[in-house]
Amino acid sequence: MINTVLIANRGEIASRIIRTCKKLGVKTIAVYSEADCNAEHVTLADEAYCIGGSRVQESYLNQEQILAVAKQAKADAIHPGYGLLSEQASFATACKDNGLTFIGPSATAIALMGDKLQARKTMEAAGIPVIPGSSALASAAEAKTKAREIGFPVMVKAASGGGGIGIDVCRNEEEIEAAFARNEKKARMFFGDSSLYLEKLLERPRHIEIQVLADSDGHILAFGERECSIQRRHQKVVEEAPSPFLDQTTREAMEEMAKKAAAAIGYENAGTIECLLDSDGNYYFLEMNTRLQVEHPVTEEVFGIDLVEWQLRIANGDVLPWQQHELRGSGHAIEVRIYAEDPIRFFPSPGMIKDISLPKQPFIRHECPVKAGSVITPFYDPMIAKLIVKGGTRNEAITRLKEALNDYDITGVKTNLPLLRAICDHQAFIEGNTPTSFLNDYKEELFIKEREA
């Protein structure tokens, strides 16, 4: 039985996990870096321990120190949140070796899905459609040969990549040479693995992901889809559920595909199958995120479920009490990520928040761990908050999102609020015409300029 959970994370996700633990009567242990000594999650937890310097390598990625604190605080389990150590198979193994329950899938599943090449092979073997691509490439010359076979345009991708890092689009052979050298270096630096592969570029696809929960009895459920197509540099900006593009037949087919994919690796706990959907309605497996997603609140709002609670329950050995046909979402939810960044060129904008005025409408959910005086440091992702709204229909949700964003004000740092407001006012967004090229397609109307070299 899990009685005490250490949250090996920071920011809004740490605070969000703590709230669910408190609801369940579970004691919480926070860890924090020197830069986060005054952070919200530190004050919300029952106990809090400093684990090192401001840089993630000195603190939030320091497995030995986190495990030492877990032992000192007599924790039963560790929740990794998202990012950081959440998809490190070695951390899941270390938790188990130290007698701690890792609130997530097995180390085997994490490792299998963390290797993009192996994930592709596994899904192909299970009969899951994958985007045409290559195996690991030994050189730029081999990449050029494979690109000719696949057909341009292609993407050069890091095999162990994530977060949009280590990806370049190549439309001809000349571009491959530079992309291969650049991403090989990035992959080695960020992931400790320089392996690269090619994947066919789908022009103007939709990014659709399916939320799954799986218990230890092998019962797997799909909780609809999230549309996450509005992105900058392969990172999501707006997410919504359900997708305005899917019909019910495709939705059900993708849910079955997601459950089949999870079953193929013996998955347990919460996970997300990410897919690309072309304009003809063909869907392809992209990757599996073996953790909670940043955008999980839109699924919670539509299905009335606390996904963190079920992560804990599954880790405790509880079985899912529903059958797939009983799961019916209602209404429409939209999430926007509010970043401390230049809204024109997407440069991070660290600094102190001088003042912050938040929307107070009853129809919003706000995951915001900052206040006036909080410092957005250069050490971590510059996301300030997540704003989630729900309406009976998509149009109502958009209207409510506009109202909430107009009541939002932050001074002291630049934010992407002007961009989010412009997106909500754009006719293509209102009509649900939001392929992954959305920000680039309408950059002039949205006042986006090309990032300077």
C-alpha positions as CSV (number, residue, x, y, z in Angstrom):
1,M,0.0,0.0,0.0
2,I,1.3,3.4,-1.0
3,N,1.2,5.8,2.0
4,T,4.0,8.3,1.1
5,V,5.0,9.5,-2.3
6,L,8.1,11.4,-3.3
7,I,7.4,13.6,-6.4
8,A,10.6,13.7,-8.4
9,N,9.7,16.8,-10.3
10,R,9.0,20.5,-10.0
11,G,6.7,23.3,-11.2
12,E,3.0,22.9,-12.0
13,I,3.1,19.1,-12.4
14,A,4.6,18.6,-8.9
15,S,1.9,20.8,-7.4
16,R,-0.8,19.0,-9.4
17,I,0.4,15.5,-8.2
18,I,0.5,16.8,-4.6
19,R,-3.2,17.9,-4.8
20,T,-4.3,14.5,-5.8
21,C,-2.2,12.8,-3.2
22,K,-3.8,15.0,-0.5
23,K,-7.2,14.1,-1.8
24,L,-6.3,10.4,-1.3
25,G,-4.8,10.9,2.1
26,V,-1.3,10.1,0.8
27,K,1.7,11.9,2.4
28,T,3.8,13.9,-0.1
29,I,7.6,14.5,-0.2
30,A,8.8,17.3,-2.5
31,V,12.4,17.8,-3.7
32,Y,13.7,21.0,-5.0
33,S,16.8,22.7,-6.4
34,E,18.5,25.8,-5.0
35,A,16.7,27.9,-7.6
36,D,13.3,26.4,-6.5
37,C,13.6,27.0,-2.8
38,N,10.5,29.2,-2.8
39,A,8.5,27.3,-5.3
40,E,4.9,26.4,-4.8
41,H,5.4,22.6,-4.7
42,V,7.8,23.1,-1.8
43,T,5.2,24.7,0.4
44,L,2.4,22.4,-0.7
45,A,4.1,19.1,0.2
46,D,4.2,17.6,3.7
47,E,7.9,17.6,3.6
48,A,10.5,19.1,1.3
49,Y,14.2,18.5,0.7
50,C,16.8,20.4,-1.3
51,I,18.6,18.0,-3.6
52,G,21.3,20.2,-5.2
53,G,22.2,23.2,-7.4
54,S,20.0,25.0,-9.9
55,R,21.0,23.0,-13.0
56,V,18.9,19.9,-13.6
57,Q,22.0,17.7,-13.7
58,E,22.8,18.9,-10.2
59,S,19.3,18.3,-8.8
60,Y,16.3,16.9,-10.7
61,L,18.3,14.5,-12.8
62,N,20.4,13.4,-9.8
63,Q,19.0,9.9,-9.3
64,E,21.3,9.0,-6.4
65,Q,20.3,12.1,-4.4
66,I,16.6,11.7,-5.1
67,L,16.7,8.0,-4.0
68,A,18.6,9.0,-0.8
69,V,15.9,11.5,0.1
70,A,13.2,8.9,-0.6
71,K,15.0,6.6,1.9
72,Q,15.4,9.3,4.4
73,A,11.8,10.4,4.2
74,K,10.6,6.8,4.3
75,A,8.7,7.1,1.0
76,D,6.9,4.1,-0.4
77,A,6.8,5.3,-4.0
78,I,8.1,7.9,-6.4
79,H,6.0,9.7,-9.0
80,P,8.2,11.1,-11.8
81,G,5.7,13.5,-13.3
82,Y,6.6,14.3,-16.9
83,G,10.0,15.2,-18.5
84,L,13.2,14.9,-16.4
85,L,13.5,11.3,-15.1
86,S,10.0,10.2,-16.1
87,E,11.1,8.2,-19.2
88,Q,14.5,7.1,-17.9
89,A,14.3,3.3,-17.7
90,S,17.4,3.3,-15.4
91,F,15.4,5.4,-12.8
92,A,12.5,3.0,-12.9
93,T,14.9,0.2,-12.3
94,A,16.7,2.0,-9.5
95,C,13.4,2.7,-7.7
96,K,12.5,-1.0,-7.8
97,D,16.0,-2.0,-6.7
98,N,15.6,0.3,-3.7
99,G,12.2,-1.1,-2.7
100,L,10.2,1.8,-4.1
101,T,7.1,1.7,-6.3
102,F,7.7,3.6,-9.5
103,I,4.4,5.2,-10.4
104,G,4.5,4.4,-14.1
105,P,5.2,1.6,-16.4
106,S,8.0,-1.0,-16.2
107,A,11.6,-0.1,-17.1
108,T,11.3,-2.6,-20.0
109,A,8.3,-0.7,-21.5
110,I,10.1,2.6,-21.0
111,A,13.3,1.4,-22.7
112,L,11.4,-0.2,-25.6
113,M,9.4,2.9,-26.4
114,G,12.2,5.3,-25.7
115,D,14.2,3.8,-28.5
116,K,12.3,5.2,-31.5
117,L,13.7,2.7,-33.9
118,Q,12.8,-0.3,-31.7
119,A,9.4,1.2,-31.1
120,R,8.8,1.3,-34.8
121,K,9.8,-2.3,-35.2
122,T,7.7,-3.4,-32.3
123,M,4.6,-1.6,-33.6
124,E,5.1,-2.9,-37.2
125,A,5.3,-6.5,-35.7
126,A,2.1,-5.9,-33.9
127,G,0.3,-4.8,-37.1
128,I,0.3,-1.1,-36.2
129,P,0.7,1.3,-39.1
130,V,3.9,3.3,-38.9
131,I,5.2,6.2,-41.1
132,P,7.6,5.0,-43.8
133,G,11.2,5.4,-42.7
134,S,14.6,3.8,-42.2
135,S,16.6,1.8,-39.7
136,A,19.6,3.4,-38.0
137,L,21.9,5.2,-40.4
138,A,25.7,4.9,-40.5
139,S,26.4,8.0,-42.5
140,A,25.0,10.9,-44.4
141,A,25.7,9.0,-47.6
142,E,23.5,6.2,-46.5
143,A,20.9,8.7,-45.4
144,K,20.8,10.1,-48.9
145,T,20.4,6.7,-50.5
146,K,17.5,5.9,-48.1
147,A,15.9,9.2,-48.7
148,R,15.7,8.5,-52.4
149,E,14.0,5.2,-51.7
150,I,11.5,6.8,-49.2
151,G,10.9,9.9,-51.3
152,F,11.4,13.5,-50.3
153,P,10.6,15.3,-48.1
154,V,12.0,13.4,-45.2
155,M,12.9,14.1,-41.6
156,V,16.3,13.3,-40.0
157,K,15.5,12.2,-36.5
158,A,17.3,11.2,-33.3
159,A,16.6,7.6,-32.4
160,S,16.5,8.5,-28.7
161,G,15.0,12.0,-29.2
162,G,12.2,13.8,-27.6
163,G,10.8,17.3,-27.1
164,G,11.4,18.2,-30.7
165,I,15.2,18.0,-30.3
166,G,17.2,16.4,-33.0
167,I,14.8,16.8,-35.9
168,D,15.3,18.4,-39.2
169,V,13.2,18.5,-42.4
170,C,15.1,17.8,-45.6
171,R,13.6,18.4,-49.0
172,N,16.6,17.4,-51.1
173,E,19.9,15.6,-50.8
174,E,21.9,18.8,-50.3
175,E,20.1,19.4,-47.0
176,I,20.8,16.0,-45.7
177,E,24.5,16.4,-45.3
178,A,24.2,19.4,-42.9
179,A,21.1,18.0,-41.1
180,F,22.9,14.7,-40.4
181,A,26.0,16.3,-38.9
182,R,23.9,18.8,-36.9
183,N,21.5,16.3,-35.4
184,E,24.2,13.7,-34.8
185,K,25.9,16.2,-32.5
186,K,22.6,17.2,-30.9
187,A,21.6,13.7,-30.3
188,R,24.9,12.8,-28.6
189,M,24.7,16.0,-26.5
190,F,21.1,15.7,-25.3
191,F,20.5,12.0,-25.3
192,G,23.9,10.3,-25.1
193,D,23.0,8.4,-28.3
194,S,24.0,9.8,-31.7
195,S,21.9,7.3,-33.7
196,L,19.8,8.9,-36.4
197,Y,17.1,7.6,-38.8
198,L,14.8,8.9,-41.5
199,E,11.1,9.3,-41.5
200,K,8.9,10.4,-44.4
201,L,7.5,13.9,-43.8
202,L,3.7,14.0,-44.0
203,E,2.7,17.4,-45.3
204,R,0.1,19.3,-43.1
205,P,-0.8,16.3,-40.9
206,R,-2.8,16.4,-37.7
207,H,-1.1,15.4,-34.5
208,I,-3.6,13.1,-32.6
209,E,-2.8,11.2,-29.4
210,I,-4.8,8.6,-27.6
211,Q,-4.8,8.4,-23.8
212,V,-4.6,4.9,-22.4
213,L,-4.7,3.4,-18.9
214,A,-3.7,-0.2,-18.3
215,D,-3.9,-2.2,-15.1
216,S,-1.9,-5.2,-13.9
217,D,-4.6,-7.6,-15.0
218,G,-4.0,-6.6,-18.7
219,H,-7.2,-4.5,-18.9
220,I,-6.5,-1.6,-21.2
221,L,-8.9,1.4,-21.8
222,A,-8.6,4.3,-24.2
223,F,-10.0,7.7,-23.1
224,G,-10.5,9.3,-26.4
225,E,-8.1,11.5,-28.2
226,R,-6.4,14.9,-27.9
227,E,-5.6,17.1,-30.8
228,C,-2.2,18.7,-30.4
229,S,-1.5,20.0,-33.8
230,I,-0.7,23.6,-33.0
231,Q,3.0,23.5,-32.3
232,R,6.1,25.5,-32.5
233,R,9.4,23.7,-33.1
234,H,7.7,20.4,-32.6
235,Q,6.4,21.5,-29.1
236,K,2.7,21.8,-28.4
237,V,1.1,25.2,-27.8
238,V,-2.7,24.4,-27.9
239,E,-4.3,21.0,-27.1
240,E,-8.0,20.1,-27.2
241,A,-10.3,17.2,-26.7
242,P,-12.0,15.8,-28.7
243,S,-10.4,16.6,-32.0
244,P,-12.6,18.7,-34.3
245,F,-11.3,16.7,-37.3
246,L,-12.0,13.0,-36.3
247,D,-15.3,11.2,-37.1
248,Q,-16.5,8.6,-34.8
249,T,-15.5,5.7,-37.0
250,T,-11.8,6.9,-37.1
251,R,-11.9,7.7,-33.4
252,E,-12.9,4.2,-32.4
253,A,-10.4,2.7,-34.8
254,M,-7.6,4.8,-33.3
255,E,-8.7,3.8,-29.8
256,E,-8.5,0.1,-30.7
257,M,-5.1,0.7,-32.3
258,A,-3.8,2.4,-29.2
259,K,-5.0,-0.4,-26.9
260,K,-3.4,-3.0,-29.3
261,A,-0.1,-1.0,-29.2
262,A,-0.1,-0.9,-25.4
263,A,-0.9,-4.6,-25.2
264,A,1.9,-5.4,-27.5
265,I,4.5,-4.3,-24.9
266,G,2.6,-5.5,-21.8
267,Y,2.0,-1.9,-20.8
268,E,0.8,-0.9,-17.3
269,N,-0.3,2.5,-15.9
270,A,-1.0,5.7,-17.9
271,G,0.5,6.2,-21.3
272,T,-0.2,8.0,-24.6
273,I,0.0,6.7,-28.2
274,E,1.0,9.7,-30.4
275,C,-0.1,9.5,-34.1
276,L,0.0,11.5,-37.2
277,L,-3.2,11.7,-39.3
278,D,-3.1,12.7,-43.0
279,S,-5.7,14.6,-44.8
280,D,-7.3,11.4,-46.1
281,G,-7.8,10.1,-42.6
282,N,-5.0,7.6,-42.5
283,Y,-3.3,7.4,-39.2
284,Y,0.3,6.3,-38.3
285,F,2.0,5.5,-35.0
286,L,4.5,8.2,-34.2
287,E,5.7,7.3,-30.7
288,M,4.5,6.3,-27.2
289,N,5.0,8.6,-24.2
290,T,5.3,6.3,-21.2
291,R,4.3,8.9,-18.7
292,L,1.7,11.5,-17.9
293,Q,1.3,14.2,-20.6
294,V,1.4,17.9,-20.0
295,E,-2.0,18.1,-21.7
296,H,-3.7,15.4,-19.7
297,P,-6.2,17.9,-18.1
298,V,-8.3,18.1,-21.3
299,T,-8.9,14.4,-21.1
300,E,-9.7,14.7,-17.4
301,E,-12.2,17.5,-18.1
302,V,-14.0,15.6,-20.9
303,F,-14.1,12.2,-19.2
304,G,-14.5,13.3,-15.6
305,I,-11.5,11.3,-14.4
306,D,-8.4,12.1,-12.3
307,L,-5.6,10.4,-14.3
308,V,-3.0,11.0,-11.5
309,E,-5.4,9.2,-9.0
310,W,-5.6,6.2,-11.4
311,Q,-1.8,6.2,-11.8
312,L,-1.6,5.8,-8.0
313,R,-4.4,3.3,-7.9
314,I,-2.9,1.1,-10.6
315,A,0.5,1.2,-8.9
316,N,-1.4,0.0,-5.8
317,G,-2.7,-2.9,-7.7
318,D,-6.3,-1.7,-8.3
319,V,-8.0,-2.8,-11.4
320,L,-9.9,-0.5,-13.8
321,P,-13.6,-0.7,-13.1
322,W,-15.0,0.2,-16.5
323,Q,-15.5,-1.4,-19.8
324,Q,-14.6,0.5,-23.0
325,H,-18.2,0.9,-24.1
326,E,-19.0,2.6,-20.8
327,L,-16.5,5.5,-21.4
328,R,-18.3,8.5,-23.0
329,G,-16.8,11.9,-23.0
330,S,-18.9,15.0,-22.8
331,G,-18.3,18.6,-23.8
332,H,-15.1,20.1,-25.2
333,A,-11.9,21.1,-23.4
334,I,-9.0,23.3,-24.6
335,E,-5.6,23.8,-23.0
336,V,-3.1,26.5,-23.8
337,R,0.5,26.6,-22.5
338,I,1.6,30.0,-21.2
339,Y,5.3,30.5,-21.7
340,A,7.7,33.2,-20.6
341,E,9.0,33.9,-24.1
342,D,9.1,36.4,-26.8
343,P,5.8,35.9,-28.6
344,I,7.3,36.9,-32.0
345,R,10.5,34.9,-32.1
346,F,10.0,32.4,-29.3
347,F,13.1,33.4,-27.4
348,P,12.8,32.4,-23.6
349,S,12.2,35.4,-21.4
350,P,13.5,34.6,-17.9
351,G,13.1,37.2,-15.1
352,M,10.9,38.1,-12.1
353,I,7.2,38.3,-12.5
354,K,6.4,41.8,-11.2
355,D,2.6,41.4,-11.3
356,I,0.2,38.7,-12.4
357,S,-3.6,39.0,-12.8
358,L,-5.4,35.7,-13.4
359,P,-8.8,35.0,-14.9
360,K,-11.4,34.0,-12.3
361,Q,-14.3,32.6,-14.4
362,P,-16.0,29.5,-12.9
363,F,-15.5,27.5,-16.1
364,I,-11.7,27.5,-16.1
365,R,-9.0,25.2,-14.6
366,H,-5.7,26.9,-13.9
367,E,-2.4,25.1,-13.3
368,C,-0.3,28.0,-12.2
369,P,2.5,27.6,-9.7
370,V,3.7,31.2,-9.8
371,K,2.8,34.5,-8.3
372,A,4.1,38.1,-8.2
373,G,7.7,37.9,-7.2
374,S,8.3,34.4,-8.7
375,V,11.4,34.1,-10.8
376,I,11.3,32.3,-14.1
377,T,14.9,31.0,-14.2
378,P,16.9,30.1,-17.3
379,F,17.6,26.7,-15.9
380,Y,14.2,25.1,-16.8
381,D,11.5,25.0,-19.4
382,P,9.9,28.5,-19.4
383,M,6.3,27.4,-19.2
384,I,4.6,29.6,-16.6
385,A,1.2,27.9,-16.4
386,K,-1.5,25.9,-18.2
387,L,-5.0,27.4,-18.7
388,I,-7.8,24.9,-19.4
389,V,-11.4,25.7,-20.3
390,K,-14.4,23.5,-20.9
391,G,-17.6,24.2,-22.7
392,G,-20.6,22.2,-23.8
393,T,-19.4,22.6,-27.4
394,R,-16.2,23.6,-29.1
395,N,-17.5,27.0,-30.0
396,E,-18.4,27.6,-26.3
397,A,-15.0,26.5,-25.2
398,I,-13.3,28.9,-27.6
399,T,-15.5,31.8,-26.5
400,R,-14.6,31.0,-22.9
401,L,-10.9,30.6,-23.7
402,K,-10.9,34.1,-25.4
403,E,-12.6,35.6,-22.3
404,A,-10.1,34.0,-19.9
405,L,-7.1,35.0,-22.0
406,N,-8.3,38.6,-22.2
407,D,-8.4,38.7,-18.4
408,Y,-4.9,37.3,-18.1
409,D,-2.0,39.8,-17.5
410,I,1.6,39.2,-16.6
411,T,4.3,41.9,-16.3
412,G,8.0,41.6,-15.7
413,V,8.6,39.0,-18.4
414,K,7.5,38.6,-22.0
415,T,4.9,36.0,-22.5
416,N,3.1,34.2,-25.4
417,L,-0.3,35.6,-24.4
418,P,-0.5,37.8,-27.5
419,L,0.1,34.8,-29.7
420,L,-2.5,32.7,-27.9
421,R,-5.1,35.5,-28.2
422,A,-4.3,35.8,-31.9
423,I,-4.8,32.0,-32.4
424,C,-8.2,32.1,-30.7
425,D,-9.3,34.9,-33.0
426,H,-8.1,33.3,-36.2
427,Q,-10.8,31.9,-38.4
428,A,-8.9,28.8,-39.3
429,F,-8.7,27.8,-35.6
430,I,-12.3,28.6,-35.1
431,E,-13.2,26.3,-38.0
432,G,-10.9,23.5,-36.7
433,N,-8.5,23.8,-39.6
434,T,-5.3,23.3,-37.6
435,P,-2.7,21.0,-39.1
436,T,0.8,21.0,-37.6
437,S,1.8,23.7,-40.1
438,F,-0.8,26.1,-38.6
439,L,1.7,28.6,-37.0
440,N,3.8,28.6,-40.2
441,D,0.8,28.9,-42.5
442,Y,-0.6,32.0,-40.8
443,K,2.6,33.5,-39.3
444,E,1.9,36.9,-40.9
445,E,-1.6,37.1,-39.4
446,L,-0.3,35.8,-36.1
447,F,2.7,38.3,-36.1
448,I,5.3,35.5,-36.1
449,K,8.7,36.2,-37.6
450,E,11.3,33.8,-38.6
451,R,13.7,33.1,-35.7
452,E,17.0,35.0,-36.3
453,A,20.1,32.9,-36.7
